[in-house]
């Protein structure tokens, strides 16, 4: 029988969150039923819930930064057992047949991977995310959360963590590499921690110095206020890799100029307007402009293991279900250090 669970959902763009119940599908042979302990709030949740990224399936239960424990497993599950600490990230299925899936890059599924929410699952129903008490997910898309990282600070690793780990790993951030992280928010603070643990020399490029103390505490070697006159110009030819996490529309030419020859500027943020890039800015020095979007299941597991080994978790503020609307507003206003995480024990209606 389907499992009925408490959740928080929004009925449409701009509508407040309401306490409700949703049904999780019957447990299939390869499925894992997870008791969700914590669910992170990602800015993607807000863009989707406010209809800013195209069509949204309402009512919407968002959340793709999920951490909890296994409550039950299907008859053919081999990867997880009852009581295991597990997580679920941005996707819960893919076609598993295309060249990208068979190469272990499910995030690039050519038929489109199945999002943890606002998608259609294999049961033909809209997927519902982590702002809920339980979730049923195919074992192939369930991650093991190792000891060494608590579940509340682990939850944001399932999106924010892998979003920064993947490009840092791909472009081999490490000893001898100069890495800059643009933006000191939910994504950027994870980039600082991970790049530092990889052994790179890390610089934060932020509009102001108001988070400088945090940046240095979390592992940055340098912190530069890009709003200061001449700040970026002084960094010309400095970095091997710059990862920009911001979605604001900014002039990226000074950031390209801050790259060394053969350096890479990678965006994981989604500005609303196209980048304006003179070809010569890339040609001179054979520089690259790139993008990155989460990572595969295998790479996400690699990231979790790396974070546990280095005792890395997100900086979080734990909230109740009644605080979701306020938290969304605070995220939009950059008023969180650095990730909100919902305690799912609070999702039932208040007495």
C-alpha positions as CSV (number, residue, x, y, z in Angstrom):
1,X,0.0,0.0,0.0
2,X,1.2,3.6,-0.6
3,X,2.6,5.4,2.4
4,X,0.9,8.6,3.5
5,X,3.3,11.1,5.0
6,X,3.2,14.7,6.3
7,X,4.7,17.3,4.0
8,X,4.8,21.0,3.3
9,X,3.6,22.1,-0.2
10,X,2.9,25.3,-2.1
11,X,-0.2,25.5,-4.3
12,X,1.2,28.0,-6.8
13,X,3.6,30.8,-7.5
14,X,3.7,33.1,-4.5
15,X,1.4,30.9,-2.4
16,X,2.5,30.1,1.2
17,X,3.5,26.7,2.3
18,X,0.7,24.6,3.9
19,X,0.9,21.5,6.0
20,X,-0.5,18.6,4.0
21,X,-0.1,14.9,3.3
22,X,1.3,13.2,0.2
23,X,1.4,9.6,-0.9
24,X,4.6,7.7,-1.5
25,X,4.5,4.9,-4.0
26,X,4.4,1.2,-3.0
27,X,7.9,-0.2,-2.3
28,X,9.1,-2.0,-5.4
29,X,11.7,-4.7,-5.4
30,X,14.6,-2.2,-6.0
31,X,13.2,0.6,-3.9
32,X,14.3,2.1,-0.6
33,X,12.0,3.8,1.8
34,X,13.8,6.6,3.6
35,X,12.9,8.3,6.9
36,X,13.9,11.9,6.1
37,X,15.6,13.6,8.9
38,X,16.7,16.9,7.2
39,X,16.0,18.6,3.9
40,X,18.0,21.5,2.7
41,X,16.5,24.6,1.0
42,X,18.2,25.3,-2.3
43,X,17.7,28.4,-4.3
44,X,16.5,26.1,-7.1
45,X,13.5,25.2,-4.9
46,X,12.6,28.9,-4.9
47,X,13.0,29.5,-8.6
48,X,10.8,26.4,-9.3
49,X,8.2,27.2,-6.7
50,X,7.8,30.7,-7.9
51,X,7.5,29.6,-11.6
52,X,10.7,31.3,-12.6
53,X,12.1,28.3,-14.5
54,X,9.3,27.4,-16.7
55,X,6.4,25.1,-16.0
56,X,5.9,23.9,-12.4
57,X,3.7,21.0,-11.4
58,X,1.6,22.3,-8.5
59,X,0.9,21.5,-5.8
60,X,4.7,21.3,-5.3
61,X,6.6,19.6,-2.5
62,X,10.2,20.8,-3.2
63,X,13.5,19.6,-1.7
64,X,16.5,17.8,-3.3
65,X,19.0,17.9,-0.4
66,X,17.8,15.0,1.6
67,X,19.4,13.1,4.5
68,X,17.9,10.4,6.6
69,X,17.9,6.7,7.4
70,X,16.6,3.6,5.6
71,X,13.3,2.4,7.0
72,X,12.6,-0.4,4.6
73,X,14.0,-2.0,1.5
74,X,12.6,-3.9,-1.4
75,X,13.2,-7.6,-1.9
76,X,16.0,-7.2,-4.5
77,X,17.9,-4.3,-2.8
78,X,21.6,-5.0,-2.3
79,X,23.2,-1.6,-1.8
80,X,21.4,-0.4,1.4
81,X,20.0,-1.9,4.6
82,X,17.5,-0.8,7.2
83,X,19.2,1.7,9.5
84,X,21.7,2.9,7.0
85,X,22.4,6.7,6.8
86,X,21.6,7.8,3.3
87,X,20.9,10.8,1.1
88,X,19.1,11.7,-2.0
89,X,20.1,14.5,-4.3
90,X,18.7,16.2,-7.4
91,X,17.6,13.2,-9.4
92,X,15.8,9.9,-8.6
93,X,16.0,8.1,-12.0
94,X,17.2,8.3,-15.6
95,X,16.8,6.3,-18.7
96,X,19.8,4.1,-17.9
97,X,20.2,3.2,-21.6
98,X,21.7,6.3,-23.4
99,X,25.4,6.7,-23.9
100,X,25.6,9.2,-21.0
101,X,23.8,6.9,-18.5
102,X,25.8,3.8,-19.5
103,X,29.0,5.9,-19.1
104,X,28.0,6.7,-15.5
105,X,26.9,10.3,-16.1
106,X,23.2,10.1,-15.3
107,X,23.1,13.9,-14.7
108,X,23.5,14.3,-18.5
109,X,20.9,11.6,-19.4
110,X,20.0,12.3,-23.1
111,X,16.3,11.6,-22.4
112,X,16.4,13.8,-19.3
113,X,17.0,12.5,-15.8
114,X,14.0,12.4,-13.4
115,X,14.2,15.2,-10.9
116,X,13.5,14.6,-7.2
117,X,10.6,17.0,-7.5
118,X,8.7,18.7,-10.3
119,X,9.1,15.7,-12.7
120,X,7.2,12.6,-13.6
121,X,8.4,9.5,-11.9
122,X,8.4,5.9,-13.1
123,X,4.9,5.4,-11.6
124,X,3.6,8.1,-13.9
125,X,2.9,10.6,-11.0
126,X,4.7,13.9,-10.2
127,X,7.7,13.4,-8.1
128,X,7.6,15.0,-4.6
129,X,10.7,16.2,-2.8
130,X,12.3,16.3,0.6
131,X,10.0,18.8,2.4
132,X,8.3,15.6,3.7
133,X,8.7,12.9,6.3
134,X,9.6,9.9,3.9
135,X,10.5,9.3,0.4
136,X,10.7,6.1,-1.8
137,X,13.7,6.0,-4.2
138,X,15.3,3.4,-6.5
139,X,18.4,2.1,-4.7
140,X,20.6,3.2,-7.7
141,X,19.9,6.8,-6.8
142,X,20.3,6.5,-3.0
143,X,23.7,7.7,-1.6
144,X,25.5,6.4,1.5
145,X,26.3,9.1,4.0
146,X,29.5,8.0,5.8
147,X,30.1,8.4,9.5
148,X,32.1,11.6,10.1
149,X,29.4,14.0,8.9
150,X,26.2,14.7,10.7
151,X,22.9,14.4,8.8
152,X,21.9,18.0,9.2
153,X,25.1,19.3,7.7
154,X,25.2,16.5,5.2
155,X,21.9,17.3,3.6
156,X,23.1,20.4,1.5
157,X,26.0,18.3,0.3
158,X,23.6,16.4,-2.0
159,X,23.2,19.6,-4.2
160,X,25.5,22.4,-3.0
161,X,28.3,20.0,-2.2
162,X,28.4,18.1,-5.5
163,X,27.7,21.2,-7.5
164,X,31.1,22.6,-6.4
165,X,33.0,19.3,-5.9
166,X,32.4,18.2,-9.5
167,X,34.1,21.1,-11.3
168,X,36.8,21.3,-8.7
169,X,37.6,17.6,-9.2
170,X,37.2,17.8,-13.0
171,X,39.7,20.6,-13.4
172,X,42.0,19.1,-10.8
173,X,42.0,21.7,-8.0
174,X,44.9,20.8,-5.7
175,X,48.3,21.7,-4.5
176,X,49.9,24.4,-6.7
177,X,46.6,25.5,-8.2
178,X,45.2,29.0,-7.7
179,X,41.4,28.7,-7.4
180,X,38.9,31.5,-7.0
181,X,35.3,31.1,-5.8
182,X,33.0,33.9,-6.9
183,X,30.2,34.4,-4.3
184,X,30.2,33.5,-0.7
185,X,26.7,31.9,-0.3
186,X,25.2,28.5,-0.1
187,X,27.2,27.2,-3.0
188,X,30.3,29.4,-2.6
189,X,31.0,28.5,1.0
190,X,31.1,24.8,0.0
191,X,33.5,25.6,-2.8
192,X,35.8,27.3,-0.3
193,X,35.8,24.3,2.1
194,X,36.2,21.7,-0.7
195,X,38.9,23.5,-2.6
196,X,40.9,24.1,0.6
197,X,40.6,20.4,1.5
198,X,41.9,19.5,-2.0
199,X,45.0,21.6,-1.3
200,X,44.4,24.5,-3.6
201,X,45.2,28.1,-2.8
202,X,41.8,29.6,-2.5
203,X,40.6,33.2,-3.0
204,X,37.0,34.4,-2.5
205,X,35.8,37.0,-4.9
206,X,32.8,38.7,-3.3
207,X,31.1,42.0,-3.8
208,X,32.1,43.2,-0.3
209,X,34.1,42.2,2.7
210,X,31.2,41.5,5.0
211,X,31.7,37.8,4.9
212,X,35.5,38.0,5.0
213,X,35.9,36.6,8.5
214,X,33.8,33.6,7.5
215,X,35.6,33.0,4.3
216,X,39.0,32.9,5.9
217,X,37.7,30.7,8.8
218,X,36.3,28.2,6.3
219,X,39.5,27.8,4.4
220,X,40.1,30.8,2.0
221,X,43.7,32.1,1.8
222,X,42.6,35.4,0.4
223,X,39.4,37.4,0.2
224,X,38.9,40.2,-2.3
225,X,36.0,42.7,-2.5
226,X,35.2,42.9,-6.2
227,X,33.2,46.1,-5.6
228,X,36.4,48.0,-4.7
229,X,37.7,50.0,-7.6
230,X,40.6,48.2,-9.4
231,X,40.2,45.0,-7.4
232,X,39.7,42.7,-10.3
233,X,42.2,44.5,-12.5
234,X,44.9,43.8,-9.9
235,X,44.3,40.1,-10.2
236,X,44.9,39.8,-14.0
237,X,46.6,36.5,-14.9
238,X,46.2,35.0,-11.4
239,X,44.0,32.0,-11.4
240,X,44.0,28.5,-12.9
241,X,40.3,28.0,-12.2
242,X,37.5,30.4,-11.3
243,X,34.1,29.0,-10.3
244,X,31.3,31.6,-10.3
245,X,28.3,30.6,-8.1
246,X,26.3,33.8,-8.6
247,X,23.2,34.2,-10.7
248,X,23.4,38.0,-10.9
249,X,24.1,39.5,-14.3
250,X,27.7,40.7,-14.1
251,X,30.4,41.6,-16.6
252,X,32.5,38.5,-16.8
253,X,35.3,40.0,-18.9
254,X,37.3,41.1,-15.9
255,X,37.0,37.5,-14.5
256,X,38.3,36.0,-17.8
257,X,41.2,38.5,-17.6
258,X,42.0,37.2,-14.1
259,X,42.7,33.8,-15.5
260,X,46.2,32.5,-16.3
261,X,46.8,31.3,-19.8
262,X,44.8,28.0,-20.3
263,X,42.8,28.9,-17.3
264,X,39.1,28.0,-16.9
265,X,36.1,30.1,-15.9
266,X,33.3,27.8,-14.9
267,X,29.8,28.9,-14.0
268,X,27.5,26.9,-11.8
269,X,25.2,29.9,-11.3
270,X,22.4,30.7,-13.8
271,X,22.3,34.4,-14.7
272,X,19.1,35.6,-16.4
273,X,21.0,37.2,-19.4
274,X,23.6,35.6,-21.7
275,X,27.2,36.3,-21.1
276,X,28.8,38.9,-23.3
277,X,32.3,37.5,-24.2
278,X,34.6,39.0,-26.8
279,X,36.3,36.1,-28.7
280,X,39.7,37.7,-28.1
281,X,39.3,37.4,-24.4
282,X,39.3,33.6,-24.8
283,X,41.7,33.4,-27.8
284,X,44.5,35.3,-26.1
285,X,45.8,32.8,-23.7
286,X,43.7,29.8,-24.8
287,X,41.2,30.4,-22.0
288,X,38.0,28.5,-21.5
289,X,34.5,29.4,-20.5
290,X,32.6,26.4,-19.1
291,X,29.7,25.3,-17.1
292,X,28.9,22.5,-14.7
293,X,25.8,21.0,-13.3
294,X,25.8,18.6,-10.2
295,X,27.5,15.3,-10.9
296,X,26.8,11.6,-11.4
297,X,25.7,9.2,-8.7
298,X,29.2,7.8,-8.5
299,X,30.8,11.2,-8.2
300,X,28.3,12.3,-5.6
301,X,29.2,9.3,-3.5
302,X,32.9,10.1,-4.0
303,X,32.1,13.7,-2.8
304,X,30.4,12.4,0.3
305,X,33.3,10.1,1.1
306,X,35.7,13.0,0.6
307,X,33.7,15.3,2.8
308,X,33.5,12.7,5.6
309,X,37.2,12.1,5.4
310,X,37.9,15.8,5.7
311,X,35.0,16.4,8.2
312,X,33.3,18.8,5.8
313,X,29.7,19.7,6.1
314,X,27.6,22.7,5.2
315,X,27.2,25.7,7.6
316,X,23.5,25.4,8.4
317,X,20.6,27.0,10.2
318,X,18.0,24.4,11.2
319,X,14.4,25.5,10.9
320,X,10.9,24.1,11.4
321,X,8.3,23.5,8.8
322,X,6.5,26.7,9.9
323,X,9.5,28.8,9.0
324,X,9.8,27.8,5.3
325,X,8.2,30.9,3.9
326,X,10.4,33.1,6.0
327,X,13.5,31.1,5.0
328,X,12.7,31.5,1.3
329,X,12.5,35.2,1.7
330,X,15.8,35.3,3.6
331,X,17.5,33.2,0.9
332,X,16.4,35.6,-1.8
333,X,17.8,38.5,0.3
334,X,21.1,36.6,0.9
335,X,20.3,36.6,4.7
336,X,21.5,33.1,5.6
337,X,24.9,31.7,6.6
338,X,24.8,29.5,4.7
339,X,22.1,27.0,4.1
340,X,18.7,26.5,5.7
341,X,17.9,22.9,6.6
342,X,14.4,21.8,7.6
343,X,13.9,19.5,10.6
344,X,11.3,17.1,9.1
345,X,10.0,16.1,12.6
346,X,8.3,19.5,12.5
347,X,6.3,19.0,9.3
348,X,3.1,17.7,10.9
349,X,0.5,20.4,11.4
350,X,1.0,22.4,14.7
351,X,-1.4,21.3,17.4
